[in-house]
Amino acid sequence: MRENLVALGAEIATRSETDIFLAAGSARPRIVAEAQLSASICELVANGAGVSIVEPVTTANFAAAGRVIARPLHPEQPFRYDLHLPALRESSRVAAPFLELVEARFATLLSH
């Protein structure tokens, strides 16, 4: 039986990494939908469209709300988060404290 998979859109770099991850094993899911945002994917999964592999922060929020069940993936698939800052001007004075807050919140979310 092939599991229904809600996948990231093909233009997202993590999608190609997920495809490689799945191809390395015996899983051959049937892609039933694609979305660009993890939150959209979690909504589709919560409403029964299938299963998915998405980044852990969004998943943690949906799981805490009882919308999805998060299970660890082995071997782990790494996800990278990028922070975008202005290239042509100095960051505002609130940027540094904000970045510290974001890093602390990510550490808390990812430790559960």
Secondary structure by P-SEA (a helix, b strand, c coil): cbbbbbccccccaaaaaaaaaaaacccccccccccccaaaaaaaaaaccbbbbcccaaaaaaaaaccbbbbbbccbbbbbbbbbcccccccccaaaaaaaaaaaaaaaaaac
